[in-house]
């Protein structure tokens, strides 16, 4: 199969976040914008995601995917890492600093994001269960502990380890899932960190592009 050389990513048609940039194509778009790589977007419906043509690209029937030349990738973290490795701007040159930035990428996806997602899912799908009220404080506490630890490490720094990196890009997108819920806002430095990420020109371009897709895929009547 011949695949295009300009990277093509996938995004959801009518994203449930209503264009707030919370779906995981946002982090890939932002990474591409940071390194100045033009890209194309293929919008897929929830139904099409589960069909064989999309599952060839993504075994779990999700977005985002990334196609470039004869490479097809899935998992937003792997895609951001691929972009960061091949183009300058998201990972430091110094080997140790680079390793630490990669550690922050894993921390964002493997340590900070899971409790945030679990709490979010509980709100979405468990709210009517008799045990929900009992389970919720534990889920809230797990998020709180992680944020307190992250806040303590960030301190007064602008970014997690020196210059802005792919670790910050992923961490900001993970924290944004809590935006407006009064949780990140309890940690002034984390709230400022998210705002700093969102103020980057590359972030703004990525955000506007995903919002345009949401607007364009809304039903017309
Ligand atoms: N680990 C994968 C990755 O990082 O790439 C997870 C990918 C994933 O969950 N993708 C979602 C998906 O395809 C899209 S982002 N879901 C369809 C399915 O699993 O069947 C989903 C999303 C939408 C809205 C919000 N929000 O409003 O907060 C957050 C995330």
Boltz pocket constraint, residues with backbone or C-beta under 6 A from the ligand:
constraints:
  - pocket:
      binder: B
      contacts: [[A, 12], [A, 15], [A, 16], [A, 17], [A, 18], [A, 22], [A, 23], [A, 24], [A, 25], [A, 49], [A, 60], [A, 61], [A, 62], [A, 63], [A, 64], [A, 74], [A, 75], [A, 76], [A, 77], [A, 177]]
      max_distance: 6.0
